[in-house]
Amino acid sequence: MGASLSRLLESERAAFVARRPRSRELASRSAPHWLSGVPMHWMTDWGTPHPLFVAYAAGVTLTDVDGLSYTDFCLGDTGSMFGHSPPAVAAAIAAQSSRGLTCMLPDERVATVGERLAQRFRLPFWQVMQTATDANRAALRWSRAITGRSRVLVFQGCYHGTVDETMVRLRNRKTVMREGAIGPALDYANAAVAVEFNDVEALECALAADDVAAVIAEPVMTNIGMVLPAPGYLENLRERCRRHGALLILDETHTLSSGPAGYAGTHGLAPDLWVCGKAIAGGLPCAVLGFSAEIEAGMRRVLAARSGGHSGMGTTLAANPLVFAALEAALEHLHTEGTHAAMQSAASALEQGLLKEFAARGLPWHVSRVGARLEFGFGAAPRNGTEAEAAMRPDLEHALHLWLLNRGFLVTPFHNMMLTAPMLDRSAIATLCAHIGGFLDAVGRATLES
Ligand SMILES: Cc1ncc(COP(=O)(O)O)c(C=O)c1O
């Protein structure tokens, strides 16, 4: 890290601590009882001197325990993509909360919600899980069972939750275990093959072995910066999966930002299985797994052929009445043309604003956007996960996040991703862009270009 960046970081860290005595006190009281001082270890990824404790969050405004407010472009890393506590979802949860929380029986809304999911996301069959991780794990298990094949194909730089066999990377043209995985049960590289996104030849080569049960993909990669699909690439992927007997799972947990029918619905892709978690029920733990009639027939064959026992899929609290209340309200009030139009128009304004800041300083940086989700990066837009990873500047990103936090703006702690909730106003966008411009000036050209 250069000297100017270290100085800036030091003064931002001091400013963070000085204005947050209550958070500091809660951090020191929490430290003896929680791993790394937090109830979920990712909460330390913000890189702040101590955790920021939240008092409440509504719409795009989050307020901390010291009474400081933030305009939220992180939105719980997508779980609150439609704003915190969307009123219709909050009301539905409140109404259900005294009528049963979990029963292990289908809720009375199941028929209606099934119809709405089918209509909205254009797949006839559904299951409900608690997290996108669960749904992806189930999608992969079903794919192996239906096809009788063992391997899954993932894209270099992917993230699909903490699903074992997706925790791999491509290094020196070999699929290897992803660095950092804690306590792996086995070598996941035996169960997966990783290829670069947008590389048709590599895809063909991996599929040609005819041992791939499923390709699991985000239609736009969003977990390694953002990598957009080259024109025609996803249609090509769809076609090659069919040709080689591999199923196509689209994980739209993040690309739900594309529009009310997700990326697949917006762009006319026809996955075999479709997963979406995080914001699908407005922020309550919920994920959905949609699938075609052919897959449902395959599932029935698998079920008929087995002799009983545990499937290895599902969790006790999944699909509970509280979640169904939230999911029904979200389908009616959040996954709509109007909501997405507001989000996308805000994202477009943010994209233009950022590009202006970069251009004013002669920085050849890019902004990539998938609907209401955008990401800026240093240099040209990456074409695959390896390029995206190489372009990352964790030191710069970390300093920027802290700079913005100290000025009342939250962006995700990972790379430079931002989401625009429907109630976001234009003045917040303009102020955010101005603060990013201020950061670029404070860091200085020499460091930015180094
Ligand atoms: C594309 C994608 N799929 C799945 C997941 C996992 O979601 P969860 O942690 O809610 O299981 C994530 C989390 O970031 C994700 O980005």
PDBQT file of the ligand as one rigid body, heavy atoms in Angstrom, charges set to zero:
ROOT
HETATM    1  C1  LIG A 501     -24.963 -15.819  -6.751  1.00  0.00    +0.000 C 
HETATM    2  C2  LIG A 501     -25.114 -16.265  -5.336  1.00  0.00    +0.000 A 
HETATM    3  N1  LIG A 501     -25.684 -17.435  -5.073  1.00  0.00    +0.000 NA
HETATM    4  C3  LIG A 501     -25.854 -17.876  -3.827  1.00  0.00    +0.000 A 
HETATM    5  C4  LIG A 501     -25.415 -17.133  -2.756  1.00  0.00    +0.000 A 
HETATM    6  C5  LIG A 501     -25.601 -17.647  -1.363  1.00  0.00    +0.000 C 
HETATM    7  O1  LIG A 501     -26.595 -16.983  -0.694  1.00  0.00    +0.000 OA
HETATM    8  P1  LIG A 501     -26.838 -17.324   0.857  1.00  0.00    +0.000 P 
HETATM    9  O2  LIG A 501     -25.606 -16.892   1.553  1.00  0.00    +0.000 OA
HETATM   10  O3  LIG A 501     -28.024 -16.514   1.215  1.00  0.00    +0.000 OA
HETATM   11  O4  LIG A 501     -27.065 -18.780   0.940  1.00  0.00    +0.000 OA
HETATM   12  C6  LIG A 501     -24.802 -15.908  -2.974  1.00  0.00    +0.000 A 
HETATM   13  C7  LIG A 501     -24.312 -15.084  -1.843  1.00  0.00    +0.000 C 
HETATM   14  O5  LIG A 501     -23.686 -14.077  -1.992  1.00  0.00    +0.000 OA
HETATM   15  C8  LIG A 501     -24.642 -15.465  -4.294  1.00  0.00    +0.000 A 
HETATM   16  O6  LIG A 501     -24.035 -14.308  -4.568  1.00  0.00    +0.000 OA
ENDROOT
TORSDOF 0
